[in-house]
Amino acid sequence: MRNLILFLLFILAGSFSIAHAENELVGSAHVAPELRKNFFEVARPSVSNLLVATESDIGVKVVFMALPDDDEVVARFIFDTSCNEPRLQLRKQWEDIDVAHELMHTRMDLIEGFPMLAWRRDVTRTREISAAFGRLQTYVKDEVVHARLLKMGLKLDGEIIRAPLFDSVYEHCARYLEEGSNHANDGMAHLDKLGRGTLCRVCFLVQAELLLKNYRTQLPAHRIEQSERFIRAFRDHRKTEAEEADAVLELFRKYDVQMPAGHREILVAWTKIEGLEKFVGPSCYQKKDGNRYILPFPD
């Protein structure tokens, strides 16, 4: 039960963005024009202006879509290459910060030439691999997104980074680890069923370390304390995963994730660490014939 609760809280706080070659779309959603109207009614000017600027830059309007109430994420951005349509999918209880987050992904993907991971040609596509490289990619891309949202003037603690990460992951997982809980009961096992529990845990430590490295001065003391306790407990009780996380953290020290070239290096190297390079590789959207976008298969 503790893993289920943590899973639900953490997913509710997050968003998800992924791109695939050959127009493989994720989730089921339906076009909902009323969401767009509602967005402009409730969004802060900085966020609504971001949407207007993004649509102007890509030359295509973003289509708002409603996600089912039981979808695993609050917000998701997908580009449908078959109809040249950027789709912003939102579940109930979305906030303008969720839209801003996804719009930053849109800008990175379609305007600024940031690479993403896409399926290679003629590989067997499985849920496990999709979840693995999607999770890896999301953690890398969000380092860019979070920095940009902060520059927009959005609040780090409570908006950009939601409370459940601190209160339900860092706080409770640290206690479980300190109590000597096994992997199935350490509060991070909700993704083990996909066969990538190690990657799940590595991502948590990488995020915590980068959060303190980059934003310590923007965090209140109790958030710093929660993060540091989690890091200590993780390093004391999950040494194998911590060693892998250190290899990933070295990539962030070596390359500038905020630039497309450095971003690509981190994605490629982390993919190799996880043994995913034969399934996926880096690709970038290309603009063809006016405002039409394609996502080529990786080389």
TASUL-V114039 format. One record per run of one state. SS is the DSSP state (2 for helix, 1 for strand, 0 for the rest). FROM is the first residue (numbers start at 1). TO is the last residue. Records with the same first field share a line. If there is no record, write none. Layout:
BEGIN
SS=FROM-TO / FROM-TO
END
This chain:
BEGIN
0=1-1 / 14-15 / 18-20 / 24-28 / 32-32 / 43-44 / 59-62 / 68-74 / 81-84 / 91-95 / 112-115 / 120-126 / 152-156 / 158-160 / 162-162 / 179-182 / 186-188 / 195-196 / 219-220 / 238-238 / 255-259 / 274-279 / 284-284 / 289-291 / 296-299
2=2-13 / 21-23 / 33-42 / 45-58 / 96-111 / 127-151 / 163-178 / 183-185 / 189-194 / 197-218 / 221-237 / 239-254 / 260-273
1=16-17 / 29-31 / 63-67 / 75-80 / 85-90 / 116-119 / 157-157 / 161-161 / 280-283 / 285-288 / 292-295
END
